[in-house]
Amino acid sequence: MTTIQSGLQEPAFSRRSQGSADRSARQANGGFNLDMWATVVNRDGVVCAVAFTGASRGDQWPGSRVISAQKANTANAFGLPGLALSTANLYSAVQPGGSLFGLQESNPVNVGVAYRGNPKNNGQANDPMVGSRIAA
């Protein structure tokens, strides 16, 4: 564990972890097989790390960086010890008539955090989202 600037604990996340993400991204997944962003948030919803699978930040859709952070925050917010939810598990529940319909409107992104700083730092150790809560 390492400590981020806010004093909260974060899980260890390194370029070695990104290497694992790189290998996973190269496997056929039934989709477009595009490079993607990955975001790690701690239990308090603070962004601990942002990484990408491509060779550079331009290899991913720029807009999917914020979506990645929001998905990480949602999975964290609706997970419990012994019950980890991925956003894929939430799909049917958030559809019209589902028990979590409207979740999108109740889990807004803090745009001041999501879009601040120099975009050249996106996906780096000094990514502007790191150390802040992504939820509004």
N, CA, C and O atoms as a GROMACS GRO file, in nm:
protein
  544
    1MET      N    1   0.084  -0.118   0.000
    1MET     CA    2   0.000   0.000   0.000
    1MET      C    3   0.089   0.124   0.000
    1MET      O    4   0.196   0.127   0.061
    2THR      N    5   0.042   0.226  -0.070
    2THR     CA    6   0.110   0.354  -0.069
    2THR      C    7   0.011   0.461  -0.027
    2THR      O    8  -0.110   0.438  -0.030
    3THR      N    9   0.061   0.574   0.012
    3THR     CA   10  -0.027   0.682   0.055
    3THR      C   11  -0.031   0.789  -0.054
    3THR      O   12   0.074   0.831  -0.103
    4ILE      N   13  -0.150   0.831  -0.090
    4ILE     CA   14  -0.163   0.936  -0.189
    4ILE      C   15  -0.169   1.071  -0.119
    4ILE      O   16  -0.176   1.077   0.004
    5GLN      N   17  -0.168   1.178  -0.195
    5GLN     CA   18  -0.156   1.312  -0.139
    5GLN      C   19  -0.265   1.347  -0.039
    5GLN      O   20  -0.244   1.432   0.047
    6SER      N   21  -0.384   1.284  -0.048
    6SER     CA   22  -0.491   1.316   0.045
    6SER      C   23  -0.474   1.244   0.178
    6SER      O   24  -0.550   1.269   0.271
    7GLY      N   25  -0.374   1.156   0.189
    7GLY     CA   26  -0.350   1.083   0.312
    7GLY      C   27  -0.426   0.952   0.320
    7GLY      O   28  -0.409   0.877   0.417
    8LEU      N   29  -0.508   0.920   0.220
    8LEU     CA   30  -0.582   0.795   0.218
    8LEU      C   31  -0.495   0.686   0.158
    8LEU      O   32  -0.405   0.714   0.078
    9GLN      N   33  -0.520   0.563   0.196
    9GLN     CA   34  -0.444   0.451   0.143
    9GLN      C   35  -0.495   0.414   0.005
    9GLN      O   36  -0.615   0.423  -0.021
   10GLU      N   37  -0.406   0.372  -0.082
   10GLU     CA   38  -0.444   0.327  -0.214
   10GLU      C   39  -0.385   0.189  -0.238
   10GLU      O   40  -0.281   0.156  -0.181
   11PRO      N   41  -0.448   0.108  -0.321
   11PRO     CA   42  -0.389  -0.021  -0.355
   11PRO      C   43  -0.266   0.001  -0.444
   11PRO      O   44  -0.260   0.099  -0.518
   12ALA      N   45  -0.172  -0.090  -0.436
   12ALA     CA   46  -0.053  -0.080  -0.521
   12ALA      C   47  -0.097  -0.097  -0.666
   12ALA      O   48  -0.172  -0.190  -0.697
   13PHE      N   49  -0.053  -0.010  -0.752
   13PHE     CA   50  -0.087  -0.016  -0.894
   13PHE      C   51   0.034   0.034  -0.968
   13PHE      O   52   0.080   0.146  -0.944
   14SER      N   53   0.086  -0.045  -1.056
   14SER     CA   54   0.212  -0.009  -1.121
   14SER      C   55   0.203  -0.032  -1.271
   14SER      O   56   0.103  -0.080  -1.323
   15ARG      N   57   0.309   0.004  -1.338
   15ARG     CA   58   0.318  -0.023  -1.482
   15ARG      C   59   0.319  -0.173  -1.506
   15ARG      O   60   0.281  -0.219  -1.613
   16ARG      N   61   0.363  -0.252  -1.406
   16ARG     CA   62   0.356  -0.397  -1.418
   16ARG      C   63   0.209  -0.440  -1.427
   16ARG      O   64   0.175  -0.530  -1.503
   17SER      N   65   0.122  -0.374  -1.349
   17SER     CA   66  -0.022  -0.401  -1.358
   17SER      C   67  -0.072  -0.363  -1.496
   17SER      O   68  -0.157  -0.431  -1.553
   18GLN      N   69  -0.020  -0.252  -1.549
   18GLN     CA   70  -0.063  -0.211  -1.682
   18GLN      C   71  -0.017  -0.314  -1.784
   18GLN      O   72  -0.088  -0.339  -1.882
   19GLY      N   73   0.098  -0.375  -1.763
   19GLY     CA   74   0.145  -0.480  -1.854
   19GLY      C   75   0.046  -0.595  -1.860
   19GLY      O   76   0.022  -0.651  -1.967
   20SER      N   77  -0.012  -0.630  -1.747
   20SER     CA   78  -0.114  -0.733  -1.743
   20SER      C   79  -0.238  -0.688  -1.820
   20SER      O   80  -0.299  -0.766  -1.892
   21ALA      N   81  -0.274  -0.561  -1.804
   21ALA     CA   82  -0.387  -0.506  -1.879
   21ALA      C   83  -0.357  -0.508  -2.028
   21ALA      O   84  -0.445  -0.535  -2.110
   22ASP      N   85  -0.232  -0.479  -2.064
   22ASP     CA   86  -0.193  -0.481  -2.205
   22ASP      C   87  -0.216  -0.619  -2.266
   22ASP      O   88  -0.272  -0.632  -2.374
   23ARG      N   89  -0.171  -0.724  -2.195
   23ARG     CA   90  -0.188  -0.860  -2.245
   23ARG      C   91  -0.335  -0.896  -2.257
   23ARG      O   92  -0.375  -0.960  -2.354
   24SER      N   93  -0.415  -0.857  -2.159
   24SER     CA   94  -0.558  -0.887  -2.163
   24SER      C   95  -0.626  -0.816  -2.279
   24SER      O   96  -0.714  -0.872  -2.343
   25ALA      N   97  -0.584  -0.694  -2.306
   25ALA     CA   98  -0.646  -0.616  -2.413
   25ALA      C   99  -0.618  -0.676  -2.550
   25ALA      O  100  -0.696  -0.656  -2.643
   26ARG      N  101  -0.509  -0.748  -2.564
   26ARG     CA  102  -0.472  -0.806  -2.693
   26ARG      C  103  -0.548  -0.935  -2.721
   26ARG      O  104  -0.543  -0.985  -2.834
   27GLN      N  105  -0.618  -0.990  -2.624
   27GLN     CA  106  -0.695  -1.112  -2.644
   27GLN      C  107  -0.827  -1.076  -2.711
   27GLN      O  108  -0.886  -0.971  -2.682
   28ALA      N  109  -0.874  -1.162  -2.799
   28ALA     CA  110  -1.003  -1.138  -2.864
   28ALA      C  111  -1.111  -1.136  -2.757
   28ALA      O  112  -1.119  -1.227  -2.674
   29ASN      N  113  -1.195  -1.033  -2.759
   29ASN     CA  114  -1.299  -1.021  -2.657
   29ASN      C  115  -1.438  -1.014  -2.716
   29ASN      O  116  -1.534  -0.986  -2.645
   30GLY      N  117  -1.451  -1.038  -2.843
   30GLY     CA  118  -1.581  -1.034  -2.907
   30GLY      C  119  -1.626  -0.895  -2.945
   30GLY      O  120  -1.731  -0.879  -3.007
   31GLY      N  121  -1.549  -0.795  -2.909
   31GLY     CA  122  -1.584  -0.656  -2.941
   31GLY      C  123  -1.494  -0.602  -3.049
   31GLY      O  124  -1.451  -0.676  -3.139
   32PHE      N  125  -1.464  -0.475  -3.041
   32PHE     CA  126  -1.378  -0.410  -3.139
   32PHE      C  127  -1.230  -0.430  -3.111
   32PHE      O  128  -1.146  -0.395  -3.194
   33ASN      N  129  -1.196  -0.488  -2.996
   33ASN     CA  130  -1.057  -0.513  -2.957
   33ASN      C  131  -0.977  -0.383  -2.956
   33ASN      O  132  -0.865  -0.378  -3.006
   34LEU      N  133  -1.036  -0.278  -2.897
   34LEU     CA  134  -0.972  -0.147  -2.888
   34LEU      C  135  -0.893  -0.134  -2.759
   34LEU      O  136  -0.920  -0.202  -2.660
   35ASP      N  137  -0.794  -0.046  -2.760
   35ASP     CA  138  -0.724  -0.012  -2.638
   35ASP      C  139  -0.819   0.065  -2.547
   35ASP      O  140  -0.907   0.137  -2.594
   36MET      N  141  -0.800   0.049  -2.415
   36MET     CA  142  -0.894   0.105  -2.319
   36MET      C  143  -0.821   0.173  -2.204
   36MET      O  144  -0.701   0.154  -2.184
   37TRP      N  145  -0.897   0.253  -2.130
   37TRP     CA  146  -0.852   0.315  -2.006
   37TRP      C  147  -0.891   0.225  -1.890
   37TRP      O  148  -0.989   0.152  -1.898
   38ALA      N  149  -0.815   0.230  -1.782
   38ALA     CA  150  -0.849   0.160  -1.658
   38ALA      C  151  -0.828   0.258  -1.543
   38ALA      O  152  -0.729   0.332  -1.540
   39THR      N  153  -0.920   0.258  -1.448
   39THR     CA  154  -0.913   0.347  -1.333
   39THR      C  155  -0.931   0.265  -1.207
   39THR      O  156  -1.014   0.174  -1.203
   40VAL      N  157  -0.854   0.296  -1.105
   40VAL     CA  158  -0.866   0.233  -0.974
   40VAL      C  159  -0.909   0.341  -0.876
   40VAL      O  160  -0.848   0.447  -0.868
   41VAL      N  161  -1.016   0.312  -0.801
   41VAL     CA  162  -1.058   0.402  -0.693
   41VAL      C  163  -1.051   0.326  -0.562
   41VAL      O  164  -1.067   0.204  -0.559
   42ASN      N  165  -1.026   0.398  -0.453
   42ASN     CA  166  -1.026   0.333  -0.322
   42ASN      C  167  -1.168   0.331  -0.266
   42ASN      O  168  -1.261   0.378  -0.332
   43ARG      N  169  -1.184   0.277  -0.148
   43ARG     CA  170  -1.317   0.261  -0.089
   43ARG      C  171  -1.389   0.394  -0.068
   43ARG      O  172  -1.512   0.397  -0.060
   44ASP      N  173  -1.314   0.503  -0.059
   44ASP     CA  174  -1.373   0.634  -0.042
   44ASP      C  175  -1.405   0.703  -0.175
   44ASP      O  176  -1.451   0.817  -0.177
   45GLY      N  177  -1.381   0.633  -0.285
   45GLY     CA  178  -1.410   0.690  -0.417
   45GLY      C  179  -1.302   0.782  -0.469
   45GLY      O  180  -1.322   0.853  -0.568
   46VAL      N  181  -1.186   0.781  -0.404
   46VAL     CA  182  -1.073   0.863  -0.449
   46VAL      C  183  -0.996   0.787  -0.558
   46VAL      O  184  -0.964   0.670  -0.540
   47VAL      N  185  -0.968   0.854  -0.668
   47VAL     CA  186  -0.893   0.792  -0.777
   47VAL      C  187  -0.750   0.768  -0.732
   47VAL      O  188  -0.680   0.860  -0.690
   48CYS      N  189  -0.708   0.643  -0.742
   48CYS     CA  190  -0.571   0.605  -0.703
   48CYS      C  191  -0.477   0.596  -0.822
   48CYS      O  192  -0.359   0.626  -0.811
   49ALA      N  193  -0.530   0.554  -0.937
   49ALA     CA  194  -0.446   0.538  -1.056
   49ALA      C  195  -0.533   0.536  -1.181
   49ALA      O  196  -0.649   0.493  -1.178
   50VAL      N  197  -0.475   0.584  -1.289
   50VAL     CA  198  -0.538   0.579  -1.421
   50VAL      C  199  -0.431   0.528  -1.517
   50VAL      O  200  -0.319   0.577  -1.518
   51ALA      N  201  -0.467   0.429  -1.597
   51ALA     CA  202  -0.372   0.372  -1.693
   51ALA      C  203  -0.442   0.346  -1.825
   51ALA      O  204  -0.565   0.349  -1.833
   52PHE      N  205  -0.364   0.321  -1.928
   52PHE     CA  206  -0.420   0.286  -2.058
   52PHE      C  207  -0.342   0.170  -2.115
   52PHE      O  208  -0.228   0.145  -2.076
   53THR      N  209  -0.406   0.097  -2.209
   53THR     CA  210  -0.343  -0.022  -2.264
   53THR      C  211  -0.266   0.005  -2.393
   53THR      O  212  -0.183  -0.076  -2.432
   54GLY      N  213  -0.290   0.116  -2.459
   54GLY     CA  214  -0.221   0.148  -2.583
   54GLY      C  215  -0.079   0.195  -2.559
   54GLY      O  216  -0.034   0.206  -2.445
   55ALA      N  217  -0.010   0.222  -2.668
   55ALA     CA  218   0.128   0.269  -2.658
   55ALA      C  219   0.134   0.413  -2.607
   55ALA      O  220   0.233   0.452  -2.544
   56SER      N  221   0.030   0.491  -2.633
   56SER     CA  222   0.024   0.629  -2.586
   56SER      C  223  -0.121   0.664  -2.555
   56SER      O  224  -0.212   0.588  -2.588
   57ARG      N  225  -0.141   0.778  -2.491
   57ARG     CA  226  -0.277   0.816  -2.451
   57ARG      C  227  -0.369   0.836  -2.569
   57ARG      O  228  -0.491   0.829  -2.553
   58GLY      N  229  -0.316   0.862  -2.686
   58GLY     CA  230  -0.398   0.881  -2.805
   58GLY      C  231  -0.451   0.753  -2.867
   58GLY      O  232  -0.529   0.759  -2.962
   59ASP      N  233  -0.411   0.637  -2.815
   59ASP     CA  234  -0.456   0.510  -2.870
   59ASP      C  235  -0.593   0.468  -2.816
   59ASP      O  236  -0.650   0.369  -2.863
   60GLN      N  237  -0.646   0.540  -2.720
   60GLN     CA  238  -0.778   0.511  -2.662
   60GLN      C  239  -0.871   0.626  -2.696
   60GLN      O  240  -0.826   0.736  -2.727
   61TRP      N  241  -1.001   0.600  -2.691
   61TRP     CA  242  -1.096   0.711  -2.707
   61TRP      C  243  -1.077   0.806  -2.590
   61TRP      O  244  -1.083   0.761  -2.476
   62PRO      N  245  -1.056   0.934  -2.612
   62PRO     CA  246  -1.036   1.027  -2.501
   62PRO      C  247  -1.154   1.028  -2.402
   62PRO      O  248  -1.134   1.038  -2.282
   63GLY      N  249  -1.275   1.019  -2.453
   63GLY     CA  250  -1.392   1.023  -2.366
   63GLY      C  251  -1.408   0.902  -2.276
   63GLY      O  252  -1.477   0.908  -2.175
   64SER      N  253  -1.344   0.791  -2.312
   64SER     CA  254  -1.361   0.671  -2.230
   64SER      C  255  -1.279   0.675  -2.102
   64SER      O  256  -1.299   0.591  -2.014
   65ARG      N  257  -1.188   0.770  -2.089
   65ARG     CA  258  -1.111   0.784  -1.964
   65ARG      C  259  -1.204   0.819  -1.849
   65ARG      O  260  -1.196   0.758  -1.742
   66VAL      N  261  -1.293   0.915  -1.868
   66VAL     CA  262  -1.386   0.955  -1.764
   66VAL      C  263  -1.489   0.845  -1.739
   66VAL      O  264  -1.529   0.821  -1.625
   67ILE      N  265  -1.533   0.778  -1.846
   67ILE     CA  266  -1.626   0.666  -1.829
   67ILE      C  267  -1.562   0.557  -1.744
   67ILE      O  268  -1.629   0.498  -1.660
   68SER      N  269  -1.435   0.530  -1.766
   68SER     CA  270  -1.363   0.430  -1.688
   68SER      C  271  -1.364   0.467  -1.539
   68SER      O  272  -1.386   0.381  -1.453
   69ALA      N  273  -1.340   0.594  -1.509
   69ALA     CA  274  -1.341   0.639  -1.370
   69ALA      C  275  -1.480   0.627  -1.308
   69ALA      O  276  -1.494   0.586  -1.193
   70GLN      N  277  -1.582   0.663  -1.385
   70GLN     CA  278  -1.718   0.654  -1.334
   70GLN      C  279  -1.757   0.508  -1.309
   70GLN      O  280  -1.822   0.478  -1.209
   71LYS      N  281  -1.719   0.418  -1.399
   71LYS     CA  282  -1.749   0.276  -1.381
   71LYS      C  283  -1.678   0.221  -1.258
   71LYS      O  284  -1.736   0.142  -1.183
   72ALA      N  285  -1.553   0.261  -1.237
   72ALA     CA  286  -1.480   0.215  -1.118
   72ALA      C  287  -1.549   0.265  -0.992
   72ALA      O  288  -1.562   0.190  -0.895
   73ASN      N  289  -1.593   0.390  -0.993
   73ASN     CA  290  -1.662   0.446  -0.878
   73ASN      C  291  -1.795   0.376  -0.852
   73ASN      O  292  -1.830   0.349  -0.737
   74THR      N  293  -1.870   0.346  -0.958
   74THR     CA  294  -1.998   0.277  -0.943
   74THR      C  295  -1.979   0.138  -0.886
   74THR      O  296  -2.050   0.098  -0.794
   75ALA      N  297  -1.883   0.063  -0.941
   75ALA     CA  298  -1.857  -0.071  -0.890
   75ALA      C  299  -1.817  -0.067  -0.743
   75ALA      O  300  -1.858  -0.152  -0.664
   76ASN      N  301  -1.737   0.032  -0.706
   76ASN     CA  302  -1.696   0.048  -0.567
   76ASN      C  303  -1.815   0.083  -0.479
   76ASN      O  304  -1.831   0.027  -0.370
   77ALA      N  305  -1.899   0.175  -0.524
   77ALA     CA  306  -2.011   0.222  -0.445
   77ALA      C  307  -2.115   0.113  -0.420
   77ALA      O  308  -2.185   0.117  -0.318
   78PHE      N  309  -2.125   0.017  -0.511
   78PHE     CA  310  -2.225  -0.089  -0.495
   78PHE      C  311  -2.162  -0.224  -0.466
   78PHE      O  312  -2.224  -0.328  -0.490
   79GLY      N  313  -2.040  -0.224  -0.415
   79GLY     CA  314  -1.973  -0.347  -0.375
   79GLY      C  315  -1.962  -0.355  -0.224
   79GLY      O  316  -1.957  -0.253  -0.155
   80LEU      N  317  -1.958  -0.475  -0.174
   80LEU     CA  318  -1.942  -0.500  -0.031
   80LEU      C  319  -1.832  -0.603  -0.012
   80LEU      O  320  -1.798  -0.674  -0.106
   81PRO      N  321  -1.775  -0.613   0.109
   81PRO     CA  322  -1.681  -0.722   0.132
   81PRO      C  323  -1.749  -0.856   0.100
   81PRO      O  324  -1.855  -0.887   0.154
   82GLY      N  325  -1.689  -0.932   0.014
   82GLY     CA  326  -1.746  -1.060  -0.026
   82GLY      C  327  -1.848  -1.049  -0.138
   82GLY      O  328  -1.902  -1.151  -0.180
   83LEU      N  329  -1.875  -0.929  -0.187
   83LEU     CA  330  -1.970  -0.910  -0.298
   83LEU      C  331  -1.918  -0.799  -0.388
   83LEU      O  332  -1.959  -0.683  -0.375
   84ALA      N  333  -1.829  -0.834  -0.477
   84ALA     CA  334  -1.773  -0.736  -0.570
   84ALA      C  335  -1.859  -0.733  -0.695
   84ALA      O  336  -1.880  -0.836  -0.759
   85LEU      N  337  -1.908  -0.616  -0.729
   85LEU     CA  338  -1.991  -0.600  -0.848
   85LEU      C  339  -1.913  -0.531  -0.958
   85LEU      O  340  -1.843  -0.432  -0.934
   86SER      N  341  -1.925  -0.583  -1.076
   86SER     CA  342  -1.873  -0.510  -1.192
   86SER      C  343  -1.990  -0.435  -1.252
   86SER      O  344  -2.106  -0.467  -1.224
   87THR      N  345  -1.962  -0.337  -1.334
   87THR     CA  346  -2.073  -0.265  -1.396
   87THR      C  347  -2.152  -0.357  -1.489
   87THR      O  348  -2.270  -0.332  -1.514
   88ALA      N  349  -2.090  -0.462  -1.540
   88ALA     CA  350  -2.163  -0.558  -1.623
   88ALA      C  351  -2.273  -0.626  -1.541
   88ALA      O  352  -2.379  -0.658  -1.595
   89ASN      N  353  -2.248  -0.649  -1.412
   89ASN     CA  354  -2.349  -0.710  -1.326
   89ASN      C  355  -2.466  -0.617  -1.299
   89ASN      O  356  -2.574  -0.662  -1.262
   90LEU      N  357  -2.446  -0.488  -1.319
   90LEU     CA  358  -2.551  -0.390  -1.293
   90LEU      C  359  -2.641  -0.366  -1.414
   90LEU      O  360  -2.745  -0.302  -1.403
   91TYR      N  361  -2.602  -0.418  -1.529
   91TYR     CA  362  -2.672  -0.384  -1.654
   91TYR      C  363  -2.823  -0.405  -1.645
   91TYR      O  364  -2.898  -0.311  -1.671
   92SER      N  365  -2.868  -0.524  -1.610
   92SER     CA  366  -3.013  -0.549  -1.611
   92SER      C  367  -3.084  -0.468  -1.503
   92SER      O  368  -3.198  -0.427  -1.523
   93ALA      N  369  -3.019  -0.445  -1.390
   93ALA     CA  370  -3.084  -0.372  -1.280
   93ALA      C  371  -3.105  -0.224  -1.313
   93ALA      O  372  -3.194  -0.161  -1.256
   94VAL      N  373  -3.024  -0.167  -1.403
   94VAL     CA  374  -3.036  -0.025  -1.434
   94VAL      C  375  -3.127   0.003  -1.555
   94VAL      O  376  -3.146   0.118  -1.593
   95GLN      N  377  -3.181  -0.102  -1.615
   95GLN     CA  378  -3.273  -0.085  -1.727
   95GLN      C  379  -3.410  -0.039  -1.676
   95GLN      O  380  -3.442  -0.062  -1.560
   96PRO      N  381  -3.491   0.024  -1.761
   96PRO     CA  382  -3.624   0.067  -1.718
   96PRO      C  383  -3.700  -0.048  -1.651
   96PRO      O  384  -3.709  -0.159  -1.705
   97GLY      N  385  -3.754  -0.021  -1.534
   97GLY     CA  386  -3.824  -0.123  -1.456
   97GLY      C  387  -3.733  -0.201  -1.361
   97GLY      O  388  -3.782  -0.274  -1.274
   98GLY      N  389  -3.602  -0.185  -1.376
   98GLY     CA  390  -3.507  -0.255  -1.290
   98GLY      C  391  -3.495  -0.187  -1.155
   98GLY      O  392  -3.532  -0.071  -1.139
   99SER      N  393  -3.443  -0.261  -1.058
   99SER     CA  394  -3.435  -0.210  -0.920
   99SER      C  395  -3.340  -0.091  -0.905
   99SER      O  396  -3.352  -0.016  -0.808
  100LEU      N  397  -3.247  -0.073  -0.997
  100LEU     CA  398  -3.153   0.039  -0.990
  100LEU      C  399  -3.171   0.137  -1.106
  100LEU      O  400  -3.080   0.213  -1.138
  101PHE      N  401  -3.289   0.134  -1.169
  101PHE     CA  402  -3.314   0.227  -1.279
  101PHE      C  403  -3.296   0.371  -1.229
  101PHE      O  404  -3.347   0.407  -1.122
  102GLY      N  405  -3.225   0.452  -1.305
  102GLY     CA  406  -3.198   0.591  -1.266
  102GLY      C  407  -3.063   0.608  -1.199
  102GLY      O  408  -3.027   0.720  -1.161
  103LEU      N  409  -2.989   0.501  -1.183
  103LEU     CA  410  -2.859   0.508  -1.117
  103LEU      C  411  -2.768   0.611  -1.183
  103LEU      O  412  -2.695   0.682  -1.114
  104GLN      N  413  -2.771   0.620  -1.314
  104GLN     CA  414  -2.684   0.714  -1.387
  104GLN      C  415  -2.703   0.856  -1.336
  104GLN      O  416  -2.606   0.931  -1.320
  105GLU      N  417  -2.827   0.893  -1.310
  105GLU     CA  418  -2.854   1.029  -1.265
  105GLU      C  419  -2.815   1.050  -1.119
  105GLU      O  420  -2.797   1.164  -1.075
  106SER      N  421  -2.801   0.943  -1.044
  106SER     CA  422  -2.767   0.956  -0.902
  106SER      C  423  -2.617   0.940  -0.877
  106SER      O  424  -2.573   0.948  -0.763
  107ASN      N  425  -2.540   0.920  -0.982
  107ASN     CA  426  -2.397   0.897  -0.969
  107ASN      C  427  -2.322   0.989  -1.066
  107ASN      O  428  -2.249   0.940  -1.153
  108PRO      N  429  -2.338   1.122  -1.051
  108PRO     CA  430  -2.276   1.213  -1.148
  108PRO      C  431  -2.124   1.223  -1.131
  108PRO      O  432  -2.070   1.200  -1.023
  109VAL      N  433  -2.059   1.257  -1.239
  109VAL     CA  434  -1.914   1.277  -1.240
  109VAL      C  435  -1.884   1.419  -1.195
  109VAL      O  436  -1.954   1.513  -1.232
  110ASN      N  437  -1.780   1.435  -1.117
  110ASN     CA  438  -1.729   1.566  -1.079
  110ASN      C  439  -1.648   1.617  -1.197
  110ASN      O  440  -1.531   1.582  -1.212
  111VAL      N  441  -1.709   1.700  -1.281
  111VAL     CA  442  -1.642   1.745  -1.403
  111VAL      C  443  -1.518   1.829  -1.374
  111VAL      O  444  -1.426   1.834  -1.455
  112GLY      N  445  -1.516   1.895  -1.259
  112GLY     CA  446  -1.398   1.972  -1.222
  112GLY      C  447  -1.276   1.883  -1.201
  112GLY      O  448  -1.163   1.924  -1.228
  113VAL      N  449  -1.299   1.763  -1.152
  113VAL     CA  450  -1.191   1.664  -1.135
  113VAL      C  451  -1.162   1.594  -1.267
  113VAL      O  452  -1.047   1.576  -1.305
  114ALA      N  453  -1.268   1.554  -1.336
  114ALA     CA  454  -1.253   1.472  -1.457
  114ALA      C  455  -1.177   1.543  -1.569
  114ALA      O  456  -1.102   1.479  -1.643
  115TYR      N  457  -1.195   1.674  -1.581
  115TYR     CA  458  -1.139   1.744  -1.695
  115TYR      C  459  -1.034   1.848  -1.660
  115TYR      O  460  -0.999   1.930  -1.745
  116ARG      N  461  -0.983   1.847  -1.539
  116ARG     CA  462  -0.883   1.947  -1.502
  116ARG      C  463  -0.743   1.902  -1.543
  116ARG      O  464  -0.720   1.786  -1.578
  117GLY      N  465  -0.652   1.995  -1.536
  117GLY     CA  466  -0.511   1.963  -1.559
  117GLY      C  467  -0.474   1.950  -1.705
  117GLY      O  468  -0.556   1.966  -1.795
  118ASN      N  469  -0.349   1.920  -1.725
  118ASN     CA  470  -0.294   1.905  -1.858
  118ASN      C  471  -0.325   1.766  -1.912
  118ASN      O  472  -0.285   1.667  -1.851
  119PRO      N  473  -0.396   1.755  -2.024
  119PRO     CA  474  -0.430   1.624  -2.080
  119PRO      C  475  -0.308   1.538  -2.113
  119PRO      O  476  -0.319   1.416  -2.122
  120LYS      N  477  -0.192   1.600  -2.130
  120LYS     CA  478  -0.070   1.522  -2.158
  120LYS      C  479  -0.032   1.434  -2.040
  120LYS      O  480   0.046   1.340  -2.056
  121ASN      N  481  -0.086   1.464  -1.921
  121ASN     CA  482  -0.058   1.382  -1.802
  121ASN      C  483  -0.159   1.269  -1.784
  121ASN      O  484  -0.142   1.186  -1.695
  122ASN      N  485  -0.263   1.263  -1.866
  122ASN     CA  486  -0.364   1.158  -1.854
  122ASN      C  487  -0.301   1.020  -1.870
  122ASN      O  488  -0.228   0.994  -1.965
  123GLY      N  489  -0.331   0.934  -1.774
  123GLY     CA  490  -0.278   0.799  -1.777
  123GLY      C  491  -0.138   0.786  -1.721
  123GLY      O  492  -0.081   0.676  -1.721
  124GLN      N  493  -0.081   0.895  -1.672
  124GLN     CA  494   0.053   0.893  -1.612
  124GLN      C  495   0.038   0.892  -1.460
  124GLN      O  496  -0.073   0.905  -1.408
  125ALA      N  497   0.148   0.877  -1.388
  125ALA     CA  498   0.144   0.879  -1.241
  125ALA      C  499   0.086   1.009  -1.188
  125ALA      O  500   0.026   1.010  -1.080
  126ASN      N  501   0.103   1.118  -1.262
  126ASN     CA  502   0.050   1.248  -1.221
  126ASN      C  503  -0.080   1.283  -1.294
  126ASN      O  504  -0.109   1.400  -1.318
  127ASP      N  505  -0.158   1.180  -1.331
  127ASP     CA  506  -0.288   1.204  -1.394
  127ASP      C  507  -0.368   1.300  -1.307
  127ASP      O  508  -0.373   1.281  -1.185
  128PRO      N  509  -0.430   1.402  -1.364
  128PRO     CA  510  -0.502   1.502  -1.284
  128PRO      C  511  -0.615   1.448  -1.197
  128PRO      O  512  -0.654   1.513  -1.100
  129MET      N  513  -0.670   1.331  -1.228
  129MET     CA  514  -0.776   1.274  -1.144
  129MET      C  515  -0.722   1.210  -1.017
  129MET      O  516  -0.794   1.199  -0.918
  130VAL      N  517  -0.597   1.168  -1.019
  130VAL     CA  518  -0.539   1.095  -0.905
  130VAL      C  519  -0.540   1.183  -0.779
  130VAL      O  520  -0.497   1.298  -0.782
  131GLY      N  521  -0.591   1.126  -0.672
  131GLY     CA  522  -0.594   1.196  -0.543
  131GLY      C  523  -0.724   1.268  -0.515
  131GLY      O  524  -0.740   1.326  -0.408
  132SER      N  525  -0.819   1.264  -0.609
  132SER     CA  526  -0.948   1.333  -0.592
  132SER      C  527  -1.063   1.236  -0.611
  132SER      O  528  -1.049   1.131  -0.674
  133ARG      N  529  -1.178   1.273  -0.555
  133ARG     CA  530  -1.300   1.193  -0.575
  133ARG      C  531  -1.358   1.222  -0.712
  133ARG      O  532  -1.370   1.339  -0.751
  134ILE      N  533  -1.394   1.118  -0.785
  134ILE     CA  534  -1.450   1.136  -0.919
  134ILE      C  535  -1.600   1.165  -0.914
  134ILE      O  536  -1.654   1.223  -1.008
  135ALA      N  537  -1.667   1.127  -0.807
  135ALA     CA  538  -1.810   1.153  -0.796
  135ALA      C  539  -1.834   1.297  -0.751
  135ALA      O  540  -1.759   1.352  -0.671
  136ALA      N  541  -1.942   1.356  -0.804
  136ALA     CA  542  -1.977   1.493  -0.766
  136ALA      C  543  -2.035   1.497  -0.627
  136ALA      O  544  -2.071   1.605  -0.578
   0.00000   0.00000   0.00000
